[in-house]
């Protein structure tokens, strides 16, 4: 879809009275269509694919996550709840015979599993795919993005949600500049089979899209059926498949993520409402608009073996300033599902 087509769609919609302002929100995005099994061609800086094995420049090793801080915090939290449960039920009669022991066994099993994970040390991240920025830039004008090079995406195989500062390291984007020689890699032995995804070819198309959430004239326009219908028409381009994309706006499952990215990367836990009530929020909110969608990976079980939570999506984010500087070393990934 061309920008002029999107503008015409807005002007001919029931929201024509808002068209001037809505056009200002239009953003280009690259929709990714997953194809058939990709050939095992020579590693190239101009090839894009999902799944399979990554290509690395010399001296680059498979990204790993040292999740020891996260696991130690998980162990402490489970132990605290186990101790509280034991103290609370010590002198209480059992309404269901054996229920106390079964629940205690559940706590012990959870602790044992976390301790086993901790003993493994750093774990390899799952490879999701690589995207050629040359191919991307020829399809859509993503403002400020580098036009050459490769982005390779890695994510925790256990599907970490991304609402805890201790999740740092659960995702990785590697950027390879133009013309850097690439060589095929091998899967690490520690990477489970269910995190080794089939290689698939990709095609790209341009979409001009609107954000899911928008407020105009002091009203929550995004709550109207007319706006939701317009967004759906723009975001789909007639393609009724999984919604993978690069740049533009995300199709959220649970709500806006800009504030979550800003708070959690500044050390604020966002797994419950307390993080959003933190007194630091007011100052940190000034940087929310810096966060831009890099990629959206949809659940795509049939083609890729991807099932994010309960048919959810994984979103990779980075700051606008970093994207413009081709610096993808500090991304943040958030998983959302219904």
N, C-alpha and C positions, 0 to 999 in steps of 0.2 A: 504494500500500500504506500502511495506517495502522500506527502503532507497535504497536498491540495485535495486529495480524495478524503482524507480525514476531516479537513476543514469543512468540506461540503457535507459530510455526514453529520457533523455537529449542527451546521446551519439549517439542515433539513429535518432535524430532530425536534421533538416537543420542547427542547431546551434552547431553541433558537434565540430567545431573548438574552441568554447568557453567553452566546457564542463568542463575543469579543474576549471575554475573560477566560472562557474555556480554552480557546485557541492558545492563549499564553501558557497554559499548562501542558500542552501537547509536547510529548517527548519521543524521540526516535528510540527504537529498541530492535534488537535482532532476535527474531523467533527462530529457535532451533528445531528442525524436523529430523527425527532419528530415522535412518535408513536401514538397509540390510547389513549383514555381516561385512565388516570392512576387510579389505585385503591386507595381508601382512607386508605392506610396502616398506621401502627404505625410510627411515626416520627423516622427517623433513620439517622445516620451519614454516611451511605453508600447508601443512596437512592438519585437519581437525578431525577428532573422533572422540567418542565416549567409550569407556571401558577398555579392556585389553591391558597392555603394559605400557608404561610411559617411556618416553625417550628422554635421556638426560645428557646435558653437556658434560665434558670431562670434569672430574673432581666433584661432581654432585652425587650425593647418595640419596637413597630412598628416605623421605621424611618420616620421622618418628615423633611420638609424643611421650615425654616423660610425665606421666600422670600421677606421680607419687604424692604430691601435695593434695591433689584432688582425692585420691584414694584414702590417704590418711585422715582427711576431713570426713569422708564418708564412714570410715571405720569408727571414728570418734562419735559421730552422730548416731550410728546404729547402736553402739555400746551404751550411749546415754539413754536411748529409748528402751533398750533391753533392761538396763538397771532400774529405770523408772517403772517399767511394767512389773518387774520382779518385786519391787518394794510395794507396789500398789496391790498386788494380788496375793502376797505371801500368806495373809491370814483370811483370805476370802474363800468361801466354799465354791466348788465348781458347779456351775449350772449345767455344763456338758461334761461328762466324764472324760478326763484326759486332755481337756482343752488347754490347760496351763502348760503342760509339757509340749503339746503340739506347737503352740505359739513360741515357746522358748526354743524349740528345735528350729523353727523358722528364723529366729534371730541368730542362732548359732551358725546355721547354714549360710546366711547372708554375710556374716562376719568372716567365715572361712573362705567364701568365694572372693571377697574383697582382698583378703590377705594373700590369697593365691595370685591374684592380679598384681598386687604390689610386688610380690617376689619375682615376677617376670621382668621387671625393669621397663625401660622404654619400649613402646609397641609401634609397629609400622602403621601408618595411616593407609586407608583404602584410596586407590587411585580412581577418580571419577572420569577424567578425560582431559584432553588438551585442545585448546582453541588457537587458531592462527589469527593474529590481529590483522594481518594483511587481508585475509578473507572477510573478517568482520567489517573492516573499514570500507571495503568495496560495496558492502550491502547497505550500511546505514551510517549516517554522519553522527557518531557518538562524540559529542563535544568534549574536547580536552583529552580524549583517550589517545594513547600511542597507536600509530598506524602500522607498526611493524613489530615483529617478535611473536613469542608464544607464551600463553598462560597455561599452566598445568595445575589441576585442582586435586587436592587430597582432603579426606575427611575421616573422622574417627569411625571405625567399623561398628562400634557399639552405639552409634547415633546419639551423641551427646547433644543436649538441647541448646546450650549456649547462653543460659541465663545467670551463670555463676562466674565471677572473675577467675575462679580456680579451673575453669574450663580452658583457659588460655593454652594454646598448643593443640587443640582438638581439630584444627583445620590449618591448611597451608595452601598458599598460591605461589608457585614458582614462575618467575618471569625470565625468559631467555631472549636476549636481544637478537636483532636481525643477523642472519648469516652465521650464528654460532653453530658449530658442528654438533649434531646430536647422535647418540648411540642408543640402541634398544637395551632395555633393562630386563632383569629377571625378578619374578615375585619373591619377596623375602619368605623364608620358611615359616616365620612366625605369623604371616598374614593368613587368616583362616580362608578356607575355600569359598565361603559364602560372601567374602569381601573381594573376590576376584571376578570382576564383571566381564561379560562378553563384549568384544570389540564391535562397535557399530559405526558406520559411516554417517556423516551429517550433511544436511543442507540448510541454508539460511534464507530467511526472507525478512524484509523490513516491515515493521509495524510502527505506526504513530499512535501512541496510547495516552490515556489519562490515568491519574492516580485513583486508587480505590476510595480514598477518603479525601473529601474536599469541602470547604466551607466558603460560601459566597454570600455577601449581603447579610452577614450575621446569621445565616441559616446553614443547617447541615444538609447540603444538597445531596451528599452521598447516600442519605437515607431514603431518597425518593426512588420509586420504581423506574422513573424515566432516566435518571442518571445511571442506575445499575444496568439498565438495558443498553444505554449508549456505551458504557465502559466495556460491556461484554462484546458488543459488535466490533468495537475498535481492537480489542485485545485478541480476538480470535482469528480475524482475517479469513473466516470460513474454515479454519483448520480445527477439526474436532479430535485432537489428540492431546497427549500430555503437553503441558505448557512449560517447556524449557526456554529460557531466554537469557540474553546478555544485555545489560544496560537498561535504561528506562525505569519503569515502575514495576514493583513486584505485584503478583496476585496473592495477597495475604490470605492465610487460612484462619488466623486468630487475631489479627490486628496489626497496627503500625509497628515497625521495628526500629525506626530511627532513634527514638529515645532510649530504647533498650540497649542498642549498640553503644550509644554515648555513655550511658550510666555504667554498664557492666565493664566496659573497657577502661573506665576510670575507677574501678574497684568497688562498685556498688552491686550487691546481690539483688537480682531481679526475679527470683523464683517465687516471690509472694509480694503483696502490695507494699510491704514496708520499704522496699527499695525506692519506690516511686514517691514515697513520703520523706525521703532523706533530705535534710536541709541543704545539701549541696546541689540538689536538682536545679534550683533556680539559676545558678551560675552556669551549670553544665549544659542547660538547655540551649544556650547560645550556639553550641557547636553541633546541634542535632542535624541541621541542614547540610553539614559537611558530609554526612554519611550517604553514600550512593550504592545502589545495587550493582554488583559486578555480575553475578550469575544467579539464576534460579533453576534448581534441579528438581523436577517433579518426580513423583512416584511413577515408575515405568517398569512394572514387574515383568510384563510379557516380553519386552525387547531387551531390557537391561538387567533385570533382577533387582531393581531398586524398589523398595517399599519403605518409605520414610515414616516411621510410626504407623499410624492408621491412615494410609493413603495421603500422607502429607507432602510437604516440600522442604527442601533445604535451600537456604538463601545465603550467598556469600556477599559480604559488604566490605567496603573500604572507604576511606576518606577521600573526598574529591581532590584535595591537594596531593595526596599520595598517588592517585590514579594519573593525574596530570604529569607527575614526576616519574611515572613508570616504576613506582615503588609499591610493590604488592606484598611487602614483608610483614605487614600487620593487619591482615584481614580478620574479620569476625564472621562466623557462621551461626545461623539460627535455624533450628528445626521447628516447624509448626505443623500440627495435624489436628483433625477434628476430634 
